[in-house]
Amino acid sequence: MLALSLCTILLAAGLASAAGLPVSDRAPASRALDGQELLRIGDLHAIQNHFQEAMPYYQRALAAFRSAGNRRGEATALGSMADLLERQGRYEEAGLLLREVVTIRAAMADPLAHGRALLGVGRVSEASGQWAMAQRAYEQAEALFQQAGDRVGRGEARIRLGRLLTGQDLVVEGRVLLQAALADARERADRGQQVPALSAIGDGYLREGAGAAARPLFEEGLALAEAQQDLRAEAGLRARLAGLAGEGGRPGESMAMARRALALYQTLKDRGLEAETWALIGSLSLAEGNFVLAAEQHERALTLYQALRDQNKEAASLVNLALIYEAQGLRQDATETQHKAILLLQSAR
């Protein structure tokens, strides 16, 4: 009887899935679930990465909110659906939904929610290579957060916009925004924003060939990332520092940094960045003259890129292998591998 009562309570709260119990489509009194209840069930599936199970609940929530004329609920449901699509790499579909959210939030005259929706539009636009659209979204979001006096939101918008500009070789313009964001984050003791700001400013210096200016920024960011136990940020900063140490003639430090970054990406199950780190380690081994080990490491990167169906990076791995074969005097192997790389690049166009 006790177990039955507990099950009933969990179902009524929409928490059966979290307890390992099957999620019911019915409310306890046999009434239709309302939008908020449907959202909660969808969220439970989304937390567990059950994307196919979560989406129908979000769609039903959206329909319920629209039927009731609840615009705020409609925007929330659309945002939840967009988040699922973004997590699956379906950026253009997510962008369509987020632009609907922006329209609703703008009509509600809620600058904070409007700004957060614009950050989402910027994110998915950037991920799909729509740089101009991403830039406009970040600029509009920054203005809205400024209007609302939200320093945290303004800082995030500045960091994203500054990083975007830096990636487009507008390093000076990006640095102005990033340094302003960094100064404000330091004043607020916001480590979560200091780390990406430091990383992005350092990346700008790397683009300018100023590794000496980038290194202390990366080191400061690494210390903060370790303190926060931010594994992804730590891995990225260690990979950058590994590259700088390799260029500076410090092979031991470089390899140790790169191997730690690799272990972190494997823990995070990020195969794309794991592949990039294997390629980095392979290049470090090649610089040390260890051709056999370098070939093995680049082959690991190649295997991962093949699994990810990233033909451009697969071709880059083949080029790296061709260079190793050439250095070993294996001319036929080098020529055949180069030919494979050319064919892949042609098919990827």
C-alpha positions as CSV (number, residue, x, y, z in Angstrom):
1,M,0.0,0.0,0.0
2,L,2.8,2.3,0.8
3,A,4.5,1.7,-2.6
4,L,1.2,2.3,-4.3
5,S,0.7,5.6,-2.5
6,L,4.2,6.8,-3.4
7,C,3.6,5.9,-7.1
8,T,0.4,7.9,-7.0
9,I,2.1,10.9,-5.5
10,L,5.0,10.8,-8.0
11,L,2.6,10.6,-10.9
12,A,0.6,13.5,-9.6
13,A,3.8,15.6,-9.4
14,G,4.9,14.6,-12.9
15,L,8.0,12.9,-11.4
16,A,7.4,9.2,-12.2
17,S,10.2,9.1,-14.8
18,A,12.8,10.4,-12.3
19,A,11.9,7.6,-9.9
20,G,12.4,5.0,-12.6
21,L,8.6,4.5,-13.0
22,P,6.7,4.7,-16.3
23,V,5.4,8.1,-17.1
24,S,1.6,8.3,-17.3
25,D,-0.3,10.3,-19.9
26,R,-3.1,10.8,-17.5
27,A,-3.6,13.1,-14.5
28,P,-4.7,11.3,-11.3
29,A,-8.3,12.5,-11.7
30,S,-8.5,11.2,-15.4
31,R,-8.4,14.8,-16.7
32,A,-6.3,16.0,-19.6
33,L,-2.8,17.2,-18.6
34,D,-2.4,20.9,-18.8
35,G,0.5,22.7,-20.5
36,Q,2.7,23.0,-17.4
37,E,2.3,19.3,-16.6
38,L,3.2,18.3,-20.1
39,L,6.3,20.6,-20.0
40,R,7.4,18.9,-16.7
41,I,7.1,15.4,-18.2
42,G,9.0,16.6,-21.3
43,D,11.7,18.1,-19.1
44,L,12.2,14.8,-17.3
45,H,12.8,13.0,-20.6
46,A,15.0,15.8,-21.9
47,I,17.2,15.7,-18.8
48,Q,17.8,12.0,-19.5
49,N,18.6,12.8,-23.2
50,H,15.4,10.9,-24.3
51,F,14.9,13.3,-27.2
52,Q,12.2,11.3,-29.1
53,E,10.2,10.9,-25.9
54,A,10.5,14.5,-24.8
55,M,9.5,16.2,-28.1
56,P,5.8,14.9,-28.2
57,Y,5.2,16.2,-24.7
58,Y,6.6,19.6,-25.7
59,Q,4.5,19.7,-28.8
60,R,1.4,18.8,-26.8
61,A,2.3,21.5,-24.3
62,L,2.6,24.0,-27.1
63,A,-0.8,23.1,-28.4
64,A,-2.3,23.4,-24.9
65,F,-0.8,26.8,-24.4
66,R,-1.9,28.1,-27.8
67,S,-5.5,26.8,-27.2
68,A,-5.5,28.7,-23.9
69,G,-4.0,31.9,-25.4
70,N,-1.1,31.6,-23.0
71,R,1.7,33.4,-24.9
72,R,4.3,33.0,-22.1
73,G,3.7,29.3,-22.0
74,E,3.8,29.1,-25.8
75,A,7.2,30.8,-25.8
76,T,8.5,28.4,-23.1
77,A,7.3,25.3,-25.0
78,L,8.9,26.6,-28.2
79,G,12.2,27.3,-26.4
80,S,12.2,23.8,-24.9
81,M,11.6,22.3,-28.4
82,A,14.4,24.4,-29.8
83,D,16.8,23.3,-27.1
84,L,16.2,19.7,-28.0
85,L,16.9,20.3,-31.6
86,E,20.0,22.3,-30.8
87,R,21.3,19.5,-28.6
88,Q,20.9,17.2,-31.6
89,G,22.8,19.5,-34.0
90,R,19.6,20.5,-35.9
91,Y,20.5,24.2,-35.8
92,E,18.4,25.5,-38.6
93,E,15.2,23.9,-37.3
94,A,16.0,25.2,-33.8
95,G,16.6,28.7,-35.2
96,L,13.1,28.7,-36.8
97,L,11.5,28.0,-33.4
98,L,13.7,30.5,-31.6
99,R,12.8,33.3,-34.0
100,E,9.1,32.6,-33.0
101,V,10.1,32.9,-29.4
102,V,11.8,36.2,-30.1
103,T,8.7,37.6,-31.7
104,I,6.5,36.5,-28.7
105,R,9.0,37.9,-26.2
106,A,9.3,41.2,-28.0
107,A,5.5,41.6,-28.0
108,M,5.5,41.0,-24.3
109,A,7.9,43.8,-23.6
110,D,10.1,41.6,-21.4
111,P,13.7,42.7,-22.2
112,L,15.3,39.9,-20.1
113,A,13.4,37.0,-21.7
114,H,13.7,38.7,-25.1
115,G,17.5,39.0,-24.7
116,R,17.8,35.3,-23.7
117,A,15.8,34.3,-26.8
118,L,18.2,36.4,-28.9
119,L,21.2,34.7,-27.4
120,G,19.7,31.4,-28.5
121,V,19.2,32.7,-32.0
122,G,22.8,33.8,-32.0
123,R,24.0,30.5,-30.8
124,V,22.3,28.3,-33.4
125,S,23.0,30.8,-36.2
126,E,26.7,30.8,-35.3
127,A,26.7,27.0,-35.2
128,S,25.1,26.8,-38.7
129,G,27.6,29.3,-40.2
130,Q,25.1,32.3,-40.4
131,W,27.6,34.8,-39.0
132,A,25.7,38.0,-39.9
133,M,22.5,36.7,-38.3
134,A,24.4,35.6,-35.2
135,Q,26.1,39.0,-34.9
136,R,22.8,40.9,-35.1
137,A,21.3,38.7,-32.5
138,Y,24.1,39.1,-30.1
139,E,24.2,42.9,-30.6
140,Q,20.4,43.2,-30.0
141,A,20.7,40.9,-26.9
142,E,23.5,43.1,-25.4
143,A,21.3,46.2,-25.9
144,L,18.4,44.6,-24.2
145,F,20.4,43.4,-21.2
146,Q,21.9,46.8,-20.9
147,Q,18.4,48.3,-20.9
148,A,17.3,45.9,-18.2
149,G,20.5,46.4,-16.1
150,D,21.4,42.7,-16.3
151,R,25.1,42.6,-16.1
152,V,25.3,38.8,-16.3
153,G,23.3,38.7,-19.6
154,R,25.2,41.6,-21.0
155,G,28.5,39.9,-20.2
156,E,27.4,36.7,-22.0
157,A,26.3,38.7,-25.0
158,R,29.6,40.6,-25.1
159,I,31.6,37.4,-24.8
160,R,29.7,35.6,-27.6
161,L,29.9,38.6,-29.9
162,G,33.5,39.3,-29.1
163,R,34.4,35.6,-29.8
164,L,32.4,35.7,-33.0
165,L,34.2,38.8,-34.3
166,T,37.6,37.4,-33.3
167,G,36.8,34.2,-35.3
168,Q,36.1,36.4,-38.3
169,D,39.6,38.0,-37.9
170,L,38.0,41.2,-36.5
171,V,40.4,40.8,-33.6
172,V,40.6,44.4,-32.4
173,E,36.9,44.9,-32.4
174,G,36.4,41.6,-30.6
175,R,39.0,42.3,-28.1
176,V,37.3,45.6,-27.0
177,L,34.1,43.7,-26.2
178,L,35.9,40.8,-24.5
179,Q,38.1,43.0,-22.3
180,A,35.0,45.0,-21.2
181,A,33.3,41.7,-20.4
182,L,36.3,40.4,-18.5
183,A,36.7,43.6,-16.4
184,D,33.0,43.4,-15.4
185,A,33.2,39.7,-14.7
186,R,36.2,40.3,-12.4
187,E,34.4,43.0,-10.6
188,R,31.5,40.6,-10.0
189,A,33.8,37.7,-9.2
190,D,32.1,35.8,-11.9
191,R,34.5,33.0,-12.7
192,G,32.1,31.4,-15.1
193,Q,32.4,34.4,-17.4
194,Q,36.1,35.1,-16.7
195,V,37.1,31.8,-18.2
196,P,35.6,32.1,-21.7
197,A,36.6,35.8,-21.9
198,L,40.2,35.0,-21.1
199,S,40.2,32.1,-23.6
200,A,38.7,34.3,-26.4
201,I,41.1,37.2,-25.8
202,G,44.0,34.6,-25.9
203,D,42.7,33.2,-29.1
204,G,42.8,36.7,-30.6
205,Y,46.4,37.0,-29.7
206,L,47.1,33.6,-31.3
207,R,45.5,34.8,-34.5
208,E,47.9,37.7,-34.5
209,G,50.9,35.3,-33.8
210,A,51.4,36.7,-30.3
211,G,51.7,33.5,-28.4
212,A,53.6,35.2,-25.5
213,A,50.6,37.5,-24.9
214,A,48.2,34.6,-25.1
215,R,49.9,32.3,-22.7
216,P,49.3,34.1,-19.4
217,L,45.6,34.5,-20.3
218,F,45.3,30.8,-20.9
219,E,47.1,30.0,-17.7
220,E,44.8,32.3,-15.7
221,G,41.8,30.7,-17.4
222,L,43.1,27.2,-16.7
223,A,43.5,27.9,-12.9
224,L,39.9,29.3,-12.8
225,A,38.5,26.3,-14.8
226,E,40.2,23.8,-12.5
227,A,38.9,25.6,-9.4
228,Q,35.4,25.4,-10.9
229,Q,35.9,21.8,-12.1
230,D,34.9,22.9,-15.6
231,L,36.3,19.9,-17.5
232,R,35.4,21.2,-21.0
233,A,37.0,24.6,-20.4
234,E,40.0,23.0,-18.8
235,A,40.5,20.6,-21.8
236,G,40.3,23.5,-24.3
237,L,42.8,25.6,-22.4
238,R,45.2,22.7,-21.9
239,A,45.1,22.0,-25.6
240,R,46.0,25.6,-26.4
241,L,48.8,25.6,-23.9
242,A,50.1,22.3,-25.3
243,G,50.4,23.9,-28.7
244,L,52.2,26.9,-27.3
245,A,54.6,24.8,-25.3
246,G,55.4,22.7,-28.4
247,E,56.2,25.8,-30.4
248,G,58.3,27.1,-27.5
249,G,60.5,23.9,-27.5
250,R,59.1,22.4,-24.3
251,P,58.1,18.9,-25.5
252,G,57.6,17.4,-22.1
253,E,55.2,20.1,-20.9
254,S,53.4,20.1,-24.3
255,M,52.8,16.4,-24.3
256,A,51.6,16.3,-20.7
257,M,49.1,19.1,-21.4
258,A,47.8,17.4,-24.5
259,R,47.4,14.0,-22.9
260,R,45.4,15.6,-20.0
261,A,43.2,17.4,-22.6
262,L,42.7,14.1,-24.4
263,A,41.7,12.3,-21.2
264,L,39.2,15.0,-20.4
265,Y,37.6,14.9,-23.9
266,Q,37.3,11.2,-23.6
267,T,35.6,11.6,-20.2
268,L,33.2,14.1,-21.8
269,K,32.6,11.7,-24.7
270,D,33.3,14.5,-27.2
271,R,34.6,12.6,-30.2
272,G,35.2,15.6,-32.3
273,L,37.5,17.3,-29.9
274,E,39.1,14.0,-28.9
275,A,40.0,13.6,-32.6
276,E,41.5,17.1,-32.7
277,T,43.6,16.3,-29.6
278,W,44.8,13.0,-31.1
279,A,45.9,15.0,-34.2
280,L,47.7,17.5,-31.9
281,I,49.5,14.7,-30.0
282,G,50.4,13.1,-33.4
283,S,52.0,16.4,-34.5
284,L,53.9,16.7,-31.2
285,S,55.2,13.1,-31.7
286,L,56.2,13.9,-35.3
287,A,58.1,17.0,-34.1
288,E,60.1,14.7,-31.7
289,G,60.9,12.5,-34.7
290,N,58.8,9.5,-33.4
291,F,57.3,8.6,-36.8
292,V,55.7,5.3,-35.8
293,L,53.9,6.8,-32.8
294,A,52.8,9.9,-34.8
295,A,51.3,7.7,-37.5
296,E,49.3,5.7,-34.9
297,Q,48.0,8.9,-33.3
298,H,46.9,10.4,-36.6
299,E,45.3,7.2,-37.5
300,R,43.2,7.4,-34.3
301,A,42.2,10.9,-35.3
302,L,41.3,9.6,-38.8
303,T,39.1,6.8,-37.4
304,L,37.2,9.2,-35.3
305,Y,36.7,11.7,-38.2
306,Q,35.5,8.8,-40.4
307,A,32.9,7.8,-37.7
308,L,31.8,11.5,-37.5
309,R,31.6,11.7,-41.3
310,D,33.7,14.9,-41.3
311,Q,35.3,14.6,-44.7
312,N,37.3,17.8,-44.5
313,K,39.0,16.8,-41.3
314,E,39.3,13.2,-42.5
315,A,41.2,14.6,-45.5
316,A,43.4,16.7,-43.2
317,S,44.3,13.5,-41.2
318,L,45.3,11.8,-44.5
319,V,47.5,14.7,-45.4
320,N,49.2,14.4,-42.0
321,L,49.8,10.7,-42.5
322,A,51.2,11.4,-46.0
323,L,53.7,13.8,-44.5
324,I,54.8,11.1,-42.0
325,Y,55.2,8.5,-44.8
326,E,57.2,11.0,-46.8
327,A,59.5,11.7,-43.8
328,Q,60.0,7.9,-43.5
329,G,60.9,7.6,-47.2
330,L,57.7,5.6,-47.9
331,R,57.0,7.5,-51.1
332,Q,54.4,5.2,-52.6
333,D,52.4,5.2,-49.4
334,A,52.7,8.9,-49.2
335,T,51.4,9.4,-52.8
336,E,48.5,7.0,-52.3
337,T,47.4,8.7,-49.1
338,Q,47.6,12.1,-50.7
339,H,45.5,10.9,-53.5
340,K,42.8,9.6,-51.0
341,A,42.9,13.1,-49.4
342,I,42.3,14.8,-52.7
343,L,39.4,12.6,-53.6
344,L,37.8,13.2,-50.2
345,L,38.1,17.0,-50.6
346,Q,36.6,16.9,-54.1
347,S,33.6,14.8,-52.9
348,A,33.1,17.2,-49.9
349,R,32.5,20.2,-52.2
